[in-house]
């Protein structure tokens, strides 16, 4: 590092708290003498003011005079280790951390997903699971899992809150459920590994477990994505069409008149994704909106919960607005983007699955007919 760079580095810190050392002053002095320049010319050559140069030379003399005094003891700073990393190392680490975070943020803005099967597909968006809660309809949850695994073209998705994970002042609520914490994690692992999820969103209850989220380990072999709070996924179909699913555990905004207000508000403020969905509030809401400029049709959805009986809601007198703990969206990539038939929404999951089977069978028959006529 040149003298100019060393002095510049020292100037970036508070010179009163980090004055020039004797070694620094001596290096400047020797360089100044060797240059055979005047004060002004030399100061200009190393990029500092002449006043700063005179200060450094004066400080050298002061430090030498101090050393000449017969001191009772002396500790050399260079012999003392520093617990804090060197500032250059800190800056380099911060640079690497920012670059990593920046790359992750940009790549997560829209996650591409190649759909490898042709024809219509369905996404069963499951609401808050709370698998360890006594009020959760685990039989219905298991039924929906079986539907996903047994239905061609049906993908599973989860908007979060896999379990209660009571913490803090809410930890007392563990006394009101028979499922232990160890049993809870067994149930969560069963849920996470029972379906090849398209997406899983970490809800507020999931975030209560702190760092080192066990779900990250449970789904390490999954093909889908697990993200805290939300994920935006672009489904790319074999025919070149696409659909974007923007899922969050919750969207900001609440209205007593519209249960789907949060997702609908996001759409009205400019989001044009095909499906905008949330959970969290254990209520059902649905609103379909059209962007008047682009013609894009967006479906604003709030899916409820498998926690059918909720003591918290009962205590607050909250009305029962749980129509279905899951919602099925069926995407037909053969339809145009602005065609109202491209996406169909079913809160009756059984009927939705039957409709998906009908559309897929129809697609297979049409494709076979076109192939026989040499159109493919």
NORNORJO-V195387 format. One record per residue. N is the residue number from 1. SS is DSSP state (h for helix, s for strand, l for the rest). PHI is phi in whole degrees, -180 to 180 (none if undefined). PSI is psi in whole degrees, -180 to 180 (* if undefined). Layout:
N_SS_PHI_PSI ; N_SS_PHI_PSI
This chain:
1_l_none_130 ; 2_l_-72_164 ; 3_h_-59_-41 ; 4_h_-60_-43 ; 5_h_-67_-40 ; 6_h_-64_-42 ; 7_h_-68_-38 ; 8_h_-63_-41 ; 9_h_-63_-40 ; 10_h_-68_-34 ; 11_h_-68_-25 ; 12_l_-72_-17 ; 13_l_-102_172 ; 14_l_-74_111 ; 15_l_-64_-23 ; 16_l_-73_-33 ; 17_l_-93_-17 ; 18_l_-137_65 ; 19_l_-69_165 ; 20_l_-64_137 ; 21_l_-81_168 ; 22_h_-62_-38 ; 23_h_-62_-42 ; 24_h_-65_-46 ; 25_h_-64_-40 ; 26_h_-66_-38 ; 27_h_-64_-40 ; 28_h_-67_-42 ; 29_h_-61_-48 ; 30_h_-64_-39 ; 31_h_-66_-39 ; 32_h_-65_-45 ; 33_h_-65_-43 ; 34_h_-67_-27 ; 35_h_-73_-24 ; 36_l_57_29 ; 37_l_-100_166 ; 38_l_-79_170 ; 39_h_-58_-49 ; 40_h_-65_-45 ; 41_h_-65_-43 ; 42_h_-69_-42 ; 43_h_-59_-41 ; 44_h_-66_-36 ; 45_h_-68_-28 ; 46_l_-104_7 ; 47_l_80_29 ; 48_l_-129_167 ; 49_l_-76_155 ; 50_h_-65_-30 ; 51_h_-66_-39 ; 52_h_-66_-39 ; 53_h_-63_-46 ; 54_h_-63_-36 ; 55_h_-64_-42 ; 56_h_-65_-44 ; 57_h_-66_-38 ; 58_h_-67_-40 ; 59_h_-66_-35 ; 60_h_-58_-46 ; 61_h_-64_-39 ; 62_h_-65_-41 ; 63_h_-68_-37 ; 64_h_-66_-39 ; 65_h_-64_-39 ; 66_h_-64_-39 ; 67_h_-68_-26 ; 68_h_-74_-19 ; 69_l_-72_142 ; 70_l_-78_89 ; 71_l_-81_149 ; 72_l_-70_-26 ; 73_l_-158_166 ; 74_l_-148_130 ; 75_l_-119_123 ; 76_l_-88_124 ; 77_h_-60_-31 ; 78_h_-68_-17 ; 79_h_-89_-2 ; 80_l_-105_124 ; 81_l_-70_153 ; 82_l_-113_124 ; 83_l_-69_-23 ; 84_l_-93_137 ; 85_l_-62_154 ; 86_l_-61_145 ; 87_h_-61_-34 ; 88_h_-65_-39 ; 89_h_-67_-39 ; 90_h_-64_-45 ; 91_h_-63_-42 ; 92_h_-65_-40 ; 93_h_-66_-42 ; 94_h_-63_-36 ; 95_h_-65_-44 ; 96_h_-65_-41 ; 97_h_-65_-42 ; 98_h_-65_-45 ; 99_h_-60_-41 ; 100_h_-65_-46 ; 101_h_-65_-38 ; 102_h_-67_-43 ; 103_h_-62_-42 ; 104_h_-64_-44 ; 105_h_-63_-42 ; 106_h_-70_-39 ; 107_h_-72_-28 ; 108_h_-83_-9 ; 109_l_-61_-36 ; 110_l_-151_108 ; 111_s_-90_117 ; 112_s_-76_140 ; 113_s_-137_115 ; 114_s_-84_120 ; 115_l_-87_119 ; 116_l_-97_6 ; 117_l_-116_144 ; 118_l_-87_155 ; 119_l_91_-175 ; 120_l_-64_147 ; 121_s_-134_160 ; 122_s_-124_151 ; 123_s_-124_119 ; 124_s_-94_102 ; 125_s_-85_111 ; 126_s_-87_135 ; 127_l_-76_-174 ; 128_s_-53_123 ; 129_l_-82_-51 ; 130_l_47_56 ; 131_l_-62_-21 ; 132_l_-96_2 ; 133_l_-87_139 ; 134_l_-66_-19 ; 135_l_-90_4 ; 136_s_-88_133 ; 137_l_-83_84 ; 138_h_-71_-24 ; 139_h_-66_-42 ; 140_h_-68_-39 ; 141_h_-60_-45 ; 142_h_-66_-36 ; 143_h_-62_-44 ; 144_h_-67_-36 ; 145_h_-62_-44 ; 146_h_-63_-38 ; 147_h_-61_-44 ; 148_h_-62_-45 ; 149_h_-73_-22 ; 150_h_-104_-4 ; 151_l_-111_119 ; 152_l_-65_133 ; 153_l_84_6 ; 154_s_-105_121 ; 155_s_-104_147 ; 156_s_-96_144 ; 157_s_-145_154 ; 158_s_-142_124 ; 159_l_-89_4 ; 160_l_113_179 ; 161_l_61_65 ; 162_l_-66_-33 ; 163_l_-148_173 ; 164_l_-70_-51 ; 165_l_50_51 ; 166_l_-58_134 ; 167_l_-136_168 ; 168_h_58_-137 ; 169_h_-67_-18 ; 170_h_-83_-8 ; 171_h_-60_-24 ; 172_h_-62_-21 ; 173_h_-72_-14 ; 174_h_-60_-26 ; 175_h_-69_-16 ; 176_h_-100_8 ; 177_l_-131_144 ; 178_l_-83_-17 ; 179_l_-78_123 ; 180_l_-76_169 ; 181_h_-63_-39 ; 182_h_-64_-41 ; 183_h_-68_-34 ; 184_h_-58_-45 ; 185_h_-68_-30 ; 186_h_-66_-41 ; 187_h_-66_-41 ; 188_h_-64_-42 ; 189_h_-64_-40 ; 190_h_-59_-45 ; 191_h_-65_-45 ; 192_h_-69_-28 ; 193_h_-102_1 ; 194_l_-84_-17 ; 195_l_-138_145 ; 196_l_-85_86 ; 197_l_-65_139 ; 198_l_-72_-47 ; 199_s_-149_151 ; 200_s_-133_129 ; 201_s_-106_132 ; 202_s_-79_119 ; 203_l_-89_-177 ; 204_h_-64_-38 ; 205_h_-66_-36 ; 206_h_-68_-33 ; 207_h_-71_-19 ; 208_l_-67_-15 ; 209_l_-75_-11 ; 210_l_84_-161 ; 211_l_-70_162 ; 212_l_71_47 ; 213_l_-58_118 ; 214_h_-61_-26 ; 215_h_-63_-34 ; 216_h_-56_-41 ; 217_h_-74_-39 ; 218_h_-62_-35 ; 219_l_-104_19 ; 220_l_-59_-24 ; 221_l_-101_8 ; 222_l_-77_152 ; 223_l_-87_-19 ; 224_l_-85_-161 ; 225_s_-124_141 ; 226_s_-121_120 ; 227_s_-136_142 ; 228_s_-72_133 ; 229_l_76_-46 ; 230_s_-172_160 ; 231_s_-150_143 ; 232_s_-120_117 ; 233_s_-123_133 ; 234_s_-105_114 ; 235_s_-83_120 ; 236_s_-107_117 ; 237_l_-91_158 ; 238_l_-58_-28 ; 239_l_-85_4 ; 240_l_97_-14 ; 241_l_-75_167 ; 242_s_-151_163 ; 243_s_-146_142 ; 244_s_-110_128 ; 245_s_-108_121 ; 246_s_-113_99 ; 247_s_-111_133 ; 248_s_-134_156 ; 249_l_-64_-36 ; 250_l_-153_151 ; 251_l_-111_142 ; 252_l_-65_143 ; 253_l_117_136 ; 254_l_-143_141 ; 255_l_-143_132 ; 256_l_-71_-13 ; 257_l_-99_-14 ; 258_l_-142_103 ; 259_l_-61_-22 ; 260_l_-96_19 ; 261_h_-59_-43 ; 262_h_-57_-58 ; 263_h_-61_-38 ; 264_h_-66_-37 ; 265_h_-63_-41 ; 266_h_-61_-41 ; 267_h_-67_-44 ; 268_h_-67_-20 ; 269_l_-95_9 ; 270_l_127_-15 ; 271_l_-71_130 ; 272_l_-117_22 ; 273_l_-67_153 ; 274_l_-66_-43 ; 275_s_-127_122 ; 276_s_-122_115 ; 277_s_-135_152 ; 278_s_-150_169 ; 279_l_-128_-123 ; 280_l_75_-48 ; 281_l_-93_-1 ; 282_l_62_32 ; 283_l_-131_160 ; 284_l_-104_135 ; 285_s_-151_147 ; 286_s_-153_133 ; 287_s_-147_133 ; 288_s_-108_132 ; 289_s_-132_153 ; 290_s_-123_132 ; 291_l_-77_118 ; 292_l_-68_-20 ; 293_l_-87_-48 ; 294_l_-94_-19 ; 295_l_82_3 ; 296_l_-65_135 ; 297_s_-102_126 ; 298_s_-123_141 ; 299_s_-107_114 ; 300_s_-93_120 ; 301_s_-130_140 ; 302_s_-126_118 ; 303_l_-98_144 ; 304_l_-82_-133 ; 305_s_-148_153 ; 306_l_-78_-8 ; 307_s_-81_87 ; 308_l_-73_-41 ; 309_l_-107_116 ; 310_l_-125_110 ; 311_h_-64_-34 ; 312_h_-63_-45 ; 313_h_-65_-37 ; 314_h_-65_-42 ; 315_h_-64_-35 ; 316_h_-91_-4 ; 317_l_69_32 ; 318_l_-76_137 ; 319_l_-70_151 ; 320_l_-78_108 ; 321_l_-120_26 ; 322_l_-92_100 ; 323_l_-83_-41 ; 324_l_-156_139 ; 325_l_-76_-5 ; 326_s_-145_156 ; 327_s_-133_139 ; 328_s_-109_122 ; 329_s_-108_129 ; 330_s_-110_125 ; 331_s_-110_125 ; 332_l_-108_100 ; 333_l_-69_-10 ; 334_l_-76_-15 ; 335_l_-88_155 ; 336_l_-72_160 ; 337_l_-56_-42 ; 338_l_-94_13 ; 339_l_-81_125 ; 340_l_-62_-16 ; 341_l_-89_-2 ; 342_l_-66_-37 ; 343_s_-128_128 ; 344_s_-119_142 ; 345_s_-117_132 ; 346_s_-128_123 ; 347_l_-90_-18 ; 348_l_-90_99 ; 349_h_-62_-41 ; 350_h_-60_-45 ; 351_h_-66_-38 ; 352_h_-63_-42 ; 353_h_-63_-41 ; 354_h_-64_-39 ; 355_h_-67_-39 ; 356_h_-62_-44 ; 357_h_-62_-40 ; 358_h_-63_-46 ; 359_h_-64_-40 ; 360_h_-69_-39 ; 361_h_-65_-42 ; 362_h_-62_-42 ; 363_h_-63_-44 ; 364_h_-62_-43 ; 365_h_-66_-43 ; 366_h_-64_-43 ; 367_h_-64_-41 ; 368_h_-66_-40 ; 369_h_-66_-42 ; 370_h_-67_-36 ; 371_h_-67_-37 ; 372_h_-69_-25 ; 373_l_-94_4 ; 374_l_74_22 ; 375_l_-86_-13 ; 376_l_-106_*
